[in-house]
Amino acid sequence: MNPIDFLIPVAHAQATAPAQPGGMMSTLLFPIILIAVMYFLMIRPQMKRQKEHRAMLEKLGKGDEVITSGGIAGTVVGLSDGFITVEVASGVQLRVQKGAISSVLPKGTLKSI
């Protein structure tokens, strides 16, 4: 017997338990459920918002009152493929990207402010 055996117990190999028959199915089921939950809680609502934003930009026309993502409110005076010209004050026009338009205001909103 070794003197170190008194300080450190000797580890003996133990027989392993046999694999349970349903182990593989439960292992694969958790990631599938996790992906489904992420899809319905995160990915699907984001795709719906993108679709609504794209539809709003398609319907945009001259004379619409809009707010940009930077918080600037103005009236649309010009449209092109990628940019929109917004008049924010009398004689002051800004060119912004179409994607920067966050919402369309009801008619007459800017006049009441």
C-alpha positions, 0 to 999 in steps of 0.5 A: 500500500502506498502512503498517498492512498491515505490522502487520496482515495483510489478511484475504481471503475464502475460499470456504465448504465445501459443506454435508454432506448428513447434518448436520441429522440429526446435529444433531438426534440429540444433543439427542434422545439427551440427553433420553432419557438424562436421562429414564432416569437422573433423571426415571423413578427419581424418579417411581418413588420418588414412587409408592412413597411415595404407596402407603406413605402410603395404607397408613398406619394407626393403630398404625404406627410411623413416622419423619418427615423431621425424624427424629422417631419415633413411633406413629400415633394419628390420621389425617385427610386432610392430617395425621397425629397421631403420639405420640412419648412417653407423652401427647405428640402431634404433628400432622404433614403426611402428606408429612412421613412418610419411612418406616414402621418394623417393629412393635415397633421403638420399644419396643426402643429 
